[in-house]
Amino acid sequence: MGPELSQRIERIYTDERDRILATLIGLLRDFDLAEEAMQEAFAAALAQWGGSGIPENPRAWIVSAARHKALDRLRRDTAFRAKFPDLQRSIQEADAKESEGNPPVPETDDTIADDRLRLIFTCCHPALATEAQVALTLRTLCGLTTGEIARVFLVPPQTMAQRLVRVQRKITEAGIPYEVPPEASLPSRVDSVLVTIYLIFTAGYTASAGEFLLKTDLCTEAIRLGRLLASLVPQQSEPRALLALMLFHDSRRNARTDSEGDIVLLEDQDRALWNHAAIQEGVELLAGVLHDALRNGTAGSRYSIEAQIASIHATSATPQDTNWPRIAALYAELRELAPSPVVELNEAVAIAMAEGPEAGLERLAALERSGQLANYHLLPAAQARLLDQLERWPEAIDHYTRALALARNEPERRFLNARLDRARQLNSQSPSYSSNR
């Protein structure tokens, strides 16, 4: 087998893996068996296609080969056969039809889409814990290894392997259906899928810990899932709103850190490095979402409001062009629709940018008194920055120190350390500072 064939098969694996796995899980009703059979089928392809050539429909070849591999295991393993008697019968019936010259109905784009949609809703079933939904989605739909998922959750690979086994067992034992929900419950179920996709994106956009600010592979996979969901349920506007939101944020990927991996603030980023094609796609998606809302007389939704905020940043030619009053108003809408202390934090920062640091500090002080973000480093970091702008160095030093104690991501720690050192230096140069001035 030459390197060219190997590369072509690797490309087929990359392009078709989720479609093939979704089809096999639908057929076999077992995640582990489906993945094992798929891997064996690709191994067989490596051995056979060198002589026979790549078939006209390689995906169908892999699915058929994997089905046979699953049947072979059922024949070999008595315990496994007892566990899946219906599966053995259905596979044998399919094989009998093929041997009689009546192959199963070939896959169409619609049946493949249905399989993938069923798999998304199975992975994100509300009976599963949110963490389990994210982990299972990363494993089955994104193809991340157990070790890669373990690093996302900051746990040992063995721990993550056990969690994945447990969640797959729960799907089987609880009888979680491998199906698209009925139309009446679709909106609420789509929301759980969107939450999972956004959590994956967020985990990549700013890593919770470690040496790097970004985990670009997670951002890429979340956007891919967002595209998939938007294409599978085109009548739903929220997937398109989330996709637009992720595109706006991800468009700044190349400008968010410098060559040393250190943070570059939004106002200091080289906007020529932004992905303007992604921004344009986000603008078009958001325009369609807002048009649908206007036509249907519906209010703004969480993701559409967040996407509007992100679009203002993404489409501003310079930092000075940013419409901060509009951003603050949108955060106020978001706070009413989906209240959270993080939304209040972002609203306070927007108010500071629109009305001045004192106004922002007043809102942040109220949020601090609530105790809701006691362990969130971005609250004292935001306070420190506003105090910095007001040249209230001792208070800024105190808040930078508190933020640094809470931060776990190394680029963020380096950024806060640099700001802390700067504040200390400026404070030392202002001995006559008075807290009452």
ZAGU-528492 format. One record per residue (C-alpha): residue number from 1; x, y, z. Coordinates in nm, 4 decimals, padded with zeros to 6 digits. Layout:
N
selum NUM&east X&north Y&up Z
...
This chain:
437
selum 1&east 00.0000&north 00.0000&up 00.0000
selum 2&east 00.1512&north 00.3306&up -00.1099
selum 3&east 00.1469&north 00.6550&up 00.0879
selum 4&east -00.1041&north 00.8100&up -00.1541
selum 5&east -00.3631&north 00.5398&up -00.0835
selum 6&east -00.2993&north 00.5673&up 00.2892
selum 7&east -00.3575&north 00.9427&up 00.2753
selum 8&east -00.6791&north 00.8995&up 00.0769
selum 9&east -00.8142&north 00.6477&up 00.3282
selum 10&east -00.7147&north 00.8784&up 00.6132
selum 11&east -00.9082&north 01.1573&up 00.4406
selum 12&east -01.2130&north 00.9314&up 00.4040
selum 13&east -01.1883&north 00.8543&up 00.7759
selum 14&east -01.1687&north 01.2244&up 00.8633
selum 15&east -01.4560&north 01.3244&up 00.6333
selum 16&east -01.6901&north 01.0315&up 00.6907
selum 17&east -01.6208&north 00.9081&up 01.0441
selum 18&east -01.9169&north 01.0727&up 01.2168
selum 19&east -02.1594&north 00.9716&up 00.9406
selum 20&east -02.0401&north 00.6111&up 00.9477
selum 21&east -02.0440&north 00.5913&up 01.3271
selum 22&east -02.3923&north 00.7421&up 01.3468
selum 23&east -02.5212&north 00.4833&up 01.0988
selum 24&east -02.3543&north 00.1965&up 01.2842
selum 25&east -02.4776&north 00.3067&up 01.6266
selum 26&east -02.8269&north 00.3229&up 01.4801
selum 27&east -02.7883&north -00.0305&up 01.3455
selum 28&east -02.6000&north -00.1916&up 01.6336
selum 29&east -02.7472&north 00.0083&up 01.9254
selum 30&east -02.4133&north -00.0129&up 02.1042
selum 31&east -02.1492&north 00.2617&up 02.1041
selum 32&east -01.8483&north 00.0403&up 02.1780
selum 33&east -01.9441&north -00.2281&up 01.9272
selum 34&east -02.0094&north 00.0326&up 01.6579
selum 35&east -01.6743&north 00.2020&up 01.7070
selum 36&east -01.4835&north -00.1271&up 01.7275
selum 37&east -01.6508&north -00.2563&up 01.4115
selum 38&east -01.5779&north 00.0698&up 01.2288
selum 39&east -01.2098&north 00.0574&up 01.3233
selum 40&east -01.1866&north -00.3038&up 01.2031
selum 41&east -01.3586&north -00.2095&up 00.8778
selum 42&east -01.1070&north 00.0679&up 00.8108
selum 43&east -00.8239&north -00.1758&up 00.8878
selum 44&east -00.9755&north -00.4124&up 00.6313
selum 45&east -00.9957&north -00.1258&up 00.3814
selum 46&east -00.6243&north -00.0578&up 00.4247
selum 47&east -00.5522&north -00.4236&up 00.3473
selum 48&east -00.7946&north -00.4698&up 00.0562
selum 49&east -00.8178&north -00.1400&up -00.1316
selum 50&east -00.4510&north -00.1555&up -00.2273
selum 51&east -00.5347&north -00.4378&up -00.4644
selum 52&east -00.8947&north -00.3698&up -00.5594
selum 53&east -00.8882&north 00.0099&up -00.5496
selum 54&east -01.1123&north 00.2458&up -00.3559
selum 55&east -01.4783&north 00.1579&up -00.4203
selum 56&east -01.7181&north 00.4047&up -00.5785
selum 57&east -01.8986&north 00.4538&up -00.2461
selum 58&east -01.6344&north 00.4033&up 00.0257
selum 59&east -01.8706&north 00.5006&up 00.3078
selum 60&east -02.1199&north 00.2291&up 00.2142
selum 61&east -01.8320&north -00.0216&up 00.1847
selum 62&east -01.7123&north 00.0642&up 00.5374
selum 63&east -02.0645&north 00.0394&up 00.6827
selum 64&east -02.1209&north -00.2998&up 00.5190
selum 65&east -01.7799&north -00.4288&up 00.6283
selum 66&east -01.8369&north -00.3041&up 00.9832
selum 67&east -02.1722&north -00.4797&up 00.9939
selum 68&east -02.0013&north -00.8052&up 00.8996
selum 69&east -01.7330&north -00.7465&up 01.1618
selum 70&east -02.0035&north -00.7020&up 01.4249
selum 71&east -02.1702&north -01.0250&up 01.3150
selum 72&east -01.8356&north -01.2055&up 01.3315
selum 73&east -01.7948&north -01.0925&up 01.6903
selum 74&east -02.1454&north -01.2085&up 01.7748
selum 75&east -02.0633&north -01.5500&up 01.6293
selum 76&east -01.7387&north -01.5749&up 01.8273
selum 77&east -01.8551&north -01.4371&up 02.1606
selum 78&east -02.1300&north -01.6379&up 02.3301
selum 79&east -02.1840&north -01.3816&up 02.6053
selum 80&east -02.2056&north -01.1011&up 02.3532
selum 81&east -02.4460&north -01.3016&up 02.1385
selum 82&east -02.6750&north -01.3555&up 02.4359
selum 83&east -02.6719&north -00.9846&up 02.5058
selum 84&east -02.7797&north -00.8875&up 02.1524
selum 85&east -03.0064&north -01.1611&up 02.0089
selum 86&east -03.2144&north -00.9117&up 01.8093
selum 87&east -02.9025&north -00.7546&up 01.6663
selum 88&east -02.7692&north -01.0885&up 01.5467
selum 89&east -03.0989&north -01.1673&up 01.3776
selum 90&east -03.1228&north -00.8287&up 01.2028
selum 91&east -02.7654&north -00.8488&up 01.0726
selum 92&east -02.8151&north -01.2052&up 00.9524
selum 93&east -03.1305&north -01.1025&up 00.7670
selum 94&east -02.9387&north -00.8192&up 00.5968
selum 95&east -02.6626&north -01.0625&up 00.5003
selum 96&east -02.9179&north -01.3093&up 00.3605
selum 97&east -03.0663&north -01.0384&up 00.1386
selum 98&east -02.7218&north -00.9496&up 00.0083
selum 99&east -02.6403&north -01.3133&up -00.0697
selum 100&east -02.9689&north -01.3436&up -00.2614
selum 101&east -02.8755&north -01.0446&up -00.4737
selum 102&east -03.1098&north -00.8094&up -00.2868
selum 103&east -02.8819&north -00.5697&up -00.1019
selum 104&east -03.0299&north -00.3414&up 00.1625
selum 105&east -03.1710&north -00.0088&up 00.0499
selum 106&east -02.8679&north 00.2139&up -00.0083
selum 107&east -02.8018&north 00.5072&up 00.2173
selum 108&east -02.9229&north 00.8448&up 00.1011
selum 109&east -02.8309&north 01.1890&up 00.2278
selum 110&east -03.1616&north 01.1952&up 00.4162
selum 111&east -03.1033&north 00.8656&up 00.5993
selum 112&east -02.7485&north 00.9695&up 00.6892
selum 113&east -02.8755&north 01.3042&up 00.8174
selum 114&east -03.1379&north 01.1233&up 01.0252
selum 115&east -02.8713&north 00.8942&up 01.1757
selum 116&east -02.6498&north 01.1869&up 01.2711
selum 117&east -02.9424&north 01.3822&up 01.4126
selum 118&east -03.0524&north 01.0816&up 01.6178
selum 119&east -02.6981&north 01.0456&up 01.7511
selum 120&east -02.6804&north 01.4135&up 01.8529
selum 121&east -03.0055&north 01.3887&up 02.0450
selum 122&east -02.9000&north 01.0614&up 02.2065
selum 123&east -02.5686&north 01.2069&up 02.3266
selum 124&east -02.7467&north 01.5163&up 02.4589
selum 125&east -03.0458&north 01.3471&up 02.6198
selum 126&east -03.1640&north 01.5412&up 02.9294
selum 127&east -03.1507&north 01.2206&up 03.1373
selum 128&east -02.7705&north 01.2440&up 03.1133
selum 129&east -02.5683&north 01.4866&up 03.3215
selum 130&east -02.4387&north 01.7882&up 03.1285
selum 131&east -02.0770&north 01.6774&up 03.1756
selum 132&east -02.1666&north 01.3330&up 03.0393
selum 133&east -02.3383&north 01.4908&up 02.7378
selum 134&east -02.0290&north 01.6950&up 02.6570
selum 135&east -01.7891&north 01.4012&up 02.7005
selum 136&east -01.9990&north 01.1632&up 02.4915
selum 137&east -02.0461&north 01.4223&up 02.2164
selum 138&east -01.6703&north 01.4848&up 02.2035
selum 139&east -01.6109&north 01.1098&up 02.1775
selum 140&east -01.8710&north 01.0070&up 01.9210
selum 141&east -01.9395&north 01.3132&up 01.7079
selum 142&east -01.6004&north 01.4856&up 01.7322
selum 143&east -01.3802&north 01.1766&up 01.7403
selum 144&east -01.1592&north 01.2962&up 02.0262
selum 145&east -00.9655&north 01.0256&up 02.2077
selum 146&east -01.0349&north 00.9436&up 02.5707
selum 147&east -00.7041&north 01.1074&up 02.6627
selum 148&east -00.7946&north 01.4282&up 02.4789
selum 149&east -01.1337&north 01.4446&up 02.6517
selum 150&east -00.9663&north 01.3783&up 02.9874
selum 151&east -00.7451&north 01.6830&up 02.9316
selum 152&east -01.0540&north 01.8958&up 02.8633
selum 153&east -01.2026&north 01.7924&up 03.1978
selum 154&east -00.8667&north 01.7927&up 03.3789
selum 155&east -00.8993&north 01.4316&up 03.4941
selum 156&east -00.6828&north 01.1195&up 03.4372
selum 157&east -00.7582&north 00.9225&up 03.1174
selum 158&east -00.8653&north 00.6186&up 03.3200
selum 159&east -01.1230&north 00.8288&up 03.5060
selum 160&east -01.2642&north 00.9603&up 03.1791
selum 161&east -01.2705&north 00.6086&up 03.0302
selum 162&east -01.4806&north 00.4921&up 03.3240
selum 163&east -01.7163&north 00.7889&up 03.2875
selum 164&east -01.7697&north 00.7150&up 02.9196
selum 165&east -01.8416&north 00.3510&up 02.9952
selum 166&east -02.0944&north 00.4525&up 03.2600
selum 167&east -02.2769&north 00.6986&up 03.0368
selum 168&east -02.2972&north 00.4486&up 02.7509
selum 169&east -02.4259&north 00.1862&up 02.9939
selum 170&east -02.6886&north 00.4306&up 03.1213
selum 171&east -02.8127&north 00.4901&up 02.7675
selum 172&east -02.8638&north 00.1147&up 02.7281
selum 173&east -03.0049&north 00.0404&up 03.0733
selum 174&east -03.2350&north 00.3441&up 03.0844
selum 175&east -03.3641&north 00.2665&up 02.7375
selum 176&east -03.2790&north 00.6158&up 02.6089
selum 177&east -03.4215&north 00.6070&up 02.2574
selum 178&east -03.2018&north 00.6522&up 01.9535
selum 179&east -03.4407&north 00.8894&up 01.7840
selum 180&east -03.5240&north 01.2464&up 01.6979
selum 181&east -03.7707&north 01.3748&up 01.9609
selum 182&east -04.1353&north 01.4310&up 01.8660
selum 183&east -04.2003&north 01.7711&up 01.7127
selum 184&east -04.3770&north 01.8982&up 02.0267
selum 185&east -04.0666&north 01.8468&up 02.2428
selum 186&east -03.8096&north 01.9359&up 01.9778
selum 187&east -03.7470&north 02.2987&up 02.0856
selum 188&east -03.6572&north 02.2052&up 02.4433
selum 189&east -03.4401&north 01.9161&up 02.3294
selum 190&east -03.2606&north 02.1308&up 02.0720
selum 191&east -03.1722&north 02.3640&up 02.3585
selum 192&east -02.9854&north 02.0887&up 02.5452
selum 193&east -02.7872&north 02.0143&up 02.2284
selum 194&east -02.7032&north 02.3827&up 02.1885
selum 195&east -02.5857&north 02.4044&up 02.5496
selum 196&east -02.3537&north 02.1090&up 02.4921
selum 197&east -02.2101&north 02.2548&up 02.1715
selum 198&east -02.1545&north 02.5948&up 02.3336
selum 199&east -01.9854&north 02.4344&up 02.6355
selum 200&east -01.7460&north 02.2578&up 02.3973
selum 201&east -01.6710&north 02.5873&up 02.2243
selum 202&east -01.6238&north 02.7709&up 02.5543
selum 203&east -01.3850&north 02.5022&up 02.6789
selum 204&east -01.1713&north 02.5681&up 02.3717
selum 205&east -01.2087&north 02.9466&up 02.3561
selum 206&east -01.0500&north 03.0031&up 02.6977
selum 207&east -00.8994&north 02.6925&up 02.8534
selum 208&east -00.9816&north 02.6615&up 03.2230
selum 209&east -00.6213&north 02.5689&up 03.3038
selum 210&east -00.2937&north 02.4807&up 03.1406
selum 211&east -00.0192&north 02.6412&up 02.9356
selum 212&east -00.2321&north 02.7726&up 02.6469
selum 213&east -00.5177&north 03.0201&up 02.6288
selum 214&east -00.6868&north 02.8415&up 02.3381
selum 215&east -00.7733&north 02.4823&up 02.2530
selum 216&east -00.8428&north 02.5431&up 01.8878
selum 217&east -00.9414&north 02.1836&up 01.8145
selum 218&east -01.2404&north 02.2161&up 02.0495
selum 219&east -01.3470&north 02.5464&up 01.8915
selum 220&east -01.3218&north 02.3876&up 01.5475
selum 221&east -01.5252&north 02.0831&up 01.6515
selum 222&east -01.7936&north 02.2963&up 01.8174
selum 223&east -01.8310&north 02.5039&up 01.5021
selum 224&east -01.8491&north 02.1853&up 01.2953
selum 225&east -02.1249&north 02.0529&up 01.5235
selum 226&east -02.3019&north 02.3884&up 01.5017
selum 227&east -02.2968&north 02.3687&up 01.1227
selum 228&east -02.4235&north 02.0121&up 01.1361
selum 229&east -02.7130&north 02.0930&up 01.3671
selum 230&east -02.8072&north 02.4064&up 01.1702
selum 231&east -02.8189&north 02.2008&up 00.8503
selum 232&east -03.0173&north 01.9180&up 01.0099
selum 233&east -03.2860&north 02.1400&up 01.1672
selum 234&east -03.3008&north 02.4389&up 00.9282
selum 235&east -03.6438&north 02.5371&up 01.0578
selum 236&east -03.4905&north 02.6195&up 01.3973
selum 237&east -03.3254&north 02.9632&up 01.4259
selum 238&east -03.1287&north 02.9062&up 01.7473
selum 239&east -02.8682&north 02.6723&up 01.5910
selum 240&east -02.7970&north 02.9400&up 01.3300
selum 241&east -02.7709&north 03.2061&up 01.6019
selum 242&east -02.5244&north 02.9928&up 01.7992
selum 243&east -02.3220&north 02.9206&up 01.4866
selum 244&east -02.3024&north 03.2950&up 01.4138
selum 245&east -02.1956&north 03.3634&up 01.7730
selum 246&east -01.9162&north 03.1056&up 01.7584
selum 247&east -01.7964&north 03.2330&up 01.4205
selum 248&east -01.7742&north 03.5900&up 01.5510
selum 249&east -01.5725&north 03.4833&up 01.8546
selum 250&east -01.3511&north 03.2402&up 01.6660
selum 251&east -01.2763&north 03.4974&up 01.3957
selum 252&east -01.0349&north 03.6654&up 01.6399
selum 253&east -00.8418&north 03.3448&up 01.7043
selum 254&east -00.5153&north 03.4499&up 01.5336
selum 255&east -00.5057&north 03.7865&up 01.7073
selum 256&east -00.5894&north 03.6902&up 02.0663
selum 257&east -00.2337&north 03.5882&up 02.1570
selum 258&east 00.1077&north 03.7052&up 02.0431
selum 259&east 00.4003&north 03.4958&up 01.9180
selum 260&east 00.4867&north 03.4054&up 02.2790
selum 261&east 00.1331&north 03.2889&up 02.3572
selum 262&east 00.0565&north 03.5922&up 02.5733
selum 263&east -00.2861&north 03.7571&up 02.5772
selum 264&east -00.3581&north 04.0523&up 02.3480
selum 265&east -00.6600&north 04.2525&up 02.4644
selum 266&east -00.9430&north 04.3139&up 02.2203
selum 267&east -00.8628&north 04.6831&up 02.1815
selum 268&east -00.4982&north 04.6026&up 02.1067
selum 269&east -00.5564&north 04.3254&up 01.8529
selum 270&east -00.4483&north 04.3600&up 01.4896
selum 271&east -00.7865&north 04.3474&up 01.3204
selum 272&east -00.6233&north 04.2593&up 00.9890
selum 273&east -00.5544&north 03.9182&up 01.1459
selum 274&east -00.9228&north 03.8548&up 01.2102
selum 275&east -01.0984&north 03.6010&up 00.9888
selum 276&east -01.3209&north 03.8352&up 00.7904
selum 277&east -01.4773&north 03.5532&up 00.5885
selum 278&east -01.6018&north 03.3998&up 00.9151
selum 279&east -01.7292&north 03.7410&up 01.0261
selum 280&east -01.9204&north 03.7851&up 00.6992
selum 281&east -02.0744&north 03.4391&up 00.7341
selum 282&east -02.1786&north 03.5253&up 01.0895
selum 283&east -02.3319&north 03.8537&up 00.9740
selum 284&east -02.5400&north 03.6730&up 00.7111
selum 285&east -02.6531&north 03.4041&up 00.9545
selum 286&east -02.7498&north 03.6616&up 01.2175
selum 287&east -02.9391&north 03.8705&up 00.9610
selum 288&east -03.1461&north 03.5633&up 00.8730
selum 289&east -03.2152&north 03.4894&up 01.2407
selum 290&east -03.3263&north 03.8469&up 01.3110
selum 291&east -03.5392&north 03.8522&up 00.9948
selum 292&east -03.7143&north 03.5319&up 01.1055
selum 293&east -03.7773&north 03.6784&up 01.4515
selum 294&east -03.9236&north 03.9961&up 01.3013
selum 295&east -04.1403&north 03.7998&up 01.0597
selum 296&east -04.2683&north 03.5681&up 01.3321
selum 297&east -04.3086&north 03.8408&up 01.5915
selum 298&east -04.0832&north 03.6616&up 01.8390
selum 299&east -03.8519&north 03.8196&up 02.0952
selum 300&east -03.4759&north 03.7896&up 02.0894
selum 301&east -03.3318&north 03.4646&up 02.2193
selum 302&east -03.0211&north 03.4046&up 02.4284
selum 303&east -02.7930&north 03.3105&up 02.1411
selum 304&east -02.9235&north 03.5769&up 01.9055
selum 305&east -02.8617&north 03.8483&up 02.1672
selum 306&east -02.5117&north 03.7184&up 02.2367
selum 307&east -02.4483&north 03.6999&up 01.8634
selum 308&east -02.5582&north 04.0640&up 01.8251
selum 309&east -02.3106&north 04.1660&up 02.0945
selum 310&east -02.0303&north 03.9673&up 01.9309
selum 311&east -02.1180&north 04.1107&up 01.5887
selum 312&east -02.0718&north 04.4673&up 01.7141
selum 313&east -01.7185&north 04.3829&up 01.8227
selum 314&east -01.6444&north 04.1870&up 01.5049
selum 315&east -01.7661&north 04.4532&up 01.2640
selum 316&east -01.6152&north 04.7579&up 01.4354
selum 317&east -01.3275&north 04.8871&up 01.2230
selum 318&east -01.1461&north 05.0289&up 01.5267
selum 319&east -01.1904&north 05.0018&up 01.9046
selum 320&east -01.3226&north 05.3602&up 01.9075
selum 321&east -01.6010&north 05.2618&up 01.6673
selum 322&east -01.7436&north 05.0064&up 01.9122
selum 323&east -02.1013&north 05.0952&up 02.0094
selum 324&east -02.0708&north 05.0352&up 02.3839
selum 325&east -02.4114&north 05.1841&up 02.4786
selum 326&east -02.5769&north 04.9350&up 02.2429
selum 327&east -02.3705&north 04.6489&up 02.3899
selum 328&east -02.4729&north 04.7503&up 02.7430
selum 329&east -02.8397&north 04.7603&up 02.6368
selum 330&east -02.8116&north 04.4126&up 02.4821
selum 331&east -02.6548&north 04.2757&up 02.8009
selum 332&east -02.9475&north 04.4220&up 02.9945
selum 333&east -03.1836&north 04.2309&up 02.7626
selum 334&east -02.9785&north 03.9151&up 02.8087
selum 335&east -02.9850&north 03.9564&up 03.1878
selum 336&east -03.3644&north 03.9675&up 03.1802
selum 337&east -03.3892&north 03.6681&up 02.9482
selum 338&east -03.1143&north 03.4446&up 03.0928
selum 339&east -02.9989&north 03.5905&up 03.4241
selum 340&east -02.6530&north 03.4917&up 03.5448
selum 341&east -02.3751&north 03.6625&up 03.7414
selum 342&east -02.1401&north 03.6346&up 03.4420
selum 343&east -02.3890&north 03.8272&up 03.2276
selum 344&east -02.4054&north 04.0906&up 03.5045
selum 345&east -02.0258&north 04.1091&up 03.5035
selum 346&east -02.0155&north 04.1639&up 03.1280
selum 347&east -02.2934&north 04.4219&up 03.1514
selum 348&east -02.0979&north 04.6121&up 03.4170
selum 349&east -01.7879&north 04.6195&up 03.1952
selum 350&east -01.9974&north 04.7462&up 02.9034
selum 351&east -02.1457&north 05.0179&up 03.1259
selum 352&east -01.7935&north 05.1195&up 03.2294
selum 353&east -01.6950&north 05.1519&up 02.8644
selum 354&east -02.0093&north 05.3504&up 02.7839
selum 355&east -02.0389&north 05.5709&up 03.0942
selum 356&east -01.6990&north 05.5609&up 03.2632
selum 357&east -01.5050&north 05.3460&up 03.5133
selum 358&east -01.6914&north 05.4727&up 03.8223
selum 359&east -02.0266&north 05.3541&up 03.6852
selum 360&east -01.8811&north 05.0126&up 03.6121
selum 361&east -01.7172&north 04.9833&up 03.9544
selum 362&east -02.0493&north 05.0573&up 04.1224
selum 363&east -02.2139&north 04.7653&up 03.9399
selum 364&east -01.9181&north 04.5352&up 04.0066
selum 365&east -01.9210&north 04.6199&up 04.3785
selum 366&east -02.2851&north 04.5125&up 04.3999
selum 367&east -02.2001&north 04.1892&up 04.2205
selum 368&east -01.9097&north 04.1282&up 04.4587
selum 369&east -02.1350&north 04.1771&up 04.7613
selum 370&east -02.3697&north 03.9078&up 04.6286
selum 371&east -02.0881&north 03.6525&up 04.6584
selum 372&east -02.1973&north 03.4760&up 04.3393
selum 373&east -01.8576&north 03.5079&up 04.1711
selum 374&east -01.6378&north 03.4671&up 04.4778
selum 375&east -01.4087&north 03.2184&up 04.2999
selum 376&east -01.4222&north 03.3725&up 03.9509
selum 377&east -01.0968&north 03.5498&up 03.8719
selum 378&east -01.2463&north 03.7752&up 03.6056
selum 379&east -01.4474&north 03.9728&up 03.8639
selum 380&east -01.1451&north 04.1103&up 04.0573
selum 381&east -00.9574&north 04.1357&up 03.7255
selum 382&east -01.2313&north 04.3614&up 03.5841
selum 383&east -01.2345&north 04.5695&up 03.9031
selum 384&east -00.8553&north 04.6007&up 03.8933
selum 385&east -00.8579&north 04.7247&up 03.5365
selum 386&east -01.1138&north 04.9976&up 03.6102
selum 387&east -00.9245&north 05.1022&up 03.9248
selum 388&east -00.6132&north 05.1086&up 03.7079
selum 389&east -00.7829&north 05.3531&up 03.4707
selum 390&east -00.8706&north 05.5762&up 03.7678
selum 391&east -00.5086&north 05.5593&up 03.8895
selum 392&east -00.6209&north 05.4123&up 04.2204
selum 393&east -00.3103&north 05.1980&up 04.2347
selum 394&east -00.3285&north 05.0427&up 04.5873
selum 395&east -00.6820&north 04.9172&up 04.5236
selum 396&east -00.5839&north 04.7970&up 04.1769
selum 397&east -00.2888&north 04.6061&up 04.3275
selum 398&east -00.5201&north 04.4383&up 04.5782
selum 399&east -00.7649&north 04.3272&up 04.3083
selum 400&east -00.4932&north 04.2101&up 04.0672
selum 401&east -00.3489&north 04.0019&up 04.3516
selum 402&east -00.6880&north 03.8457&up 04.4225
selum 403&east -00.7455&north 03.7708&up 04.0539
selum 404&east -00.4017&north 03.6128&up 04.0229
selum 405&east -00.4721&north 03.3824&up 04.3166
selum 406&east -00.7837&north 03.2517&up 04.1401
selum 407&east -00.6543&north 03.2217&up 03.7819
selum 408&east -00.5499&north 02.8762&up 03.6577
selum 409&east -00.4689&north 02.9444&up 03.2928
selum 410&east -00.0996&north 03.0280&up 03.2447
selum 411&east -00.1413&north 03.3040&up 02.9792
selum 412&east -00.3985&north 03.4721&up 03.2028
selum 413&east -00.1636&north 03.4432&up 03.5003
selum 414&east 00.1197&north 03.5998&up 03.3012
selum 415&east -00.1112&north 03.8811&up 03.1906
selum 416&east -00.2273&north 03.9512&up 03.5466
selum 417&east 00.1300&north 03.9345&up 03.6775
selum 418&east 00.2397&north 04.1933&up 03.4211
selum 419&east -00.0508&north 04.4224&up 03.5146
selum 420&east 00.0240&north 04.3755&up 03.8839
selum 421&east 00.3914&north 04.4652&up 03.8347
selum 422&east 00.2930&north 04.7738&up 03.6356
selum 423&east 00.0472&north 04.8877&up 03.9045
selum 424&east 00.3115&north 04.8421&up 04.1742
selum 425&east 00.5618&north 05.0444&up 03.9747
selum 426&east 00.3149&north 05.3278&up 03.9154
selum 427&east 00.2119&north 05.3222&up 04.2790
selum 428&east 00.5732&north 05.3530&up 04.3893
selum 429&east 00.6047&north 05.6612&up 04.1705
selum 430&east 00.3017&north 05.8249&up 04.3381
selum 431&east 00.3900&north 05.8422&up 04.7111
selum 432&east 00.1443&north 06.1227&up 04.7696
selum 433&east -00.1496&north 05.9037&up 04.6593
selum 434&east -00.4589&north 05.9546&up 04.8725
selum 435&east -00.7529&north 05.7145&up 04.8667
selum 436&east -00.9807&north 06.0169&up 04.9119
selum 437&east -00.8691&north 06.2048&up 04.6040
